[in-house]
């Protein structure tokens, strides 16, 4: 029997993960993609179309820097965009035929908590965008900048972006799947996610590397590859949550 809200702990327990655990998550994510190709690919194509739209708007503004900032900001909104993918994996786990309509019904139950989390990510994204525009002052303005000037600019931009990206990763690694799966508030889910990340640093480093690799493949294919890589990552995130977090004390959604 689930505990009463007053008796629930502040953080869900996490399990110790083998270093190579994320490789298994990606394998299971690919299996989910193959088991629900129509639903996963439909969602992936929507993500790819949104990415094309953002890129087109930025290029129309005549700013390649805007393209870089907006696409870099993808990391801040991707966890929320993957909500339906968590639901698809959850349905497959229960032996159900996945349906996007059922995803919407399940998400409506936790809509309030998800919106709080999405608002927090939006604030982080806006701060990052502002920080990105501040970093732009280091961009070499002369016609033919040398490699030292470019290296300085890239180093500063990468350092600033990495700070925001790592914070966002720790907050959202397992929190949204937990919110979708359990009747847990946003603070509990975020603290649970950060706790699990800090207790499994080596496995999480491998997971970050896989996320970067698959996302880079999507970008390198003119964003077309995102239609496959994002669904696979979304499904893999669900399996990572199920393997890393013991949220059985919270009522299921």
PyMOL commands that set and color helices and strands:
alter all, ss='L'
color gray80, all
select helices_A, chain A and resi 5-7+21-35+37-60+64-72+74-81+83-93+100-109+111-138+147-172+175-181+186-199+201-220+226-244
alter helices_A, ss='H'
color red, helices_A
select strands_A, chain A and resi 13-14+245-246
alter strands_A, ss='S'
color yellow, strands_A
deselect
rebuild
show_as cartoon
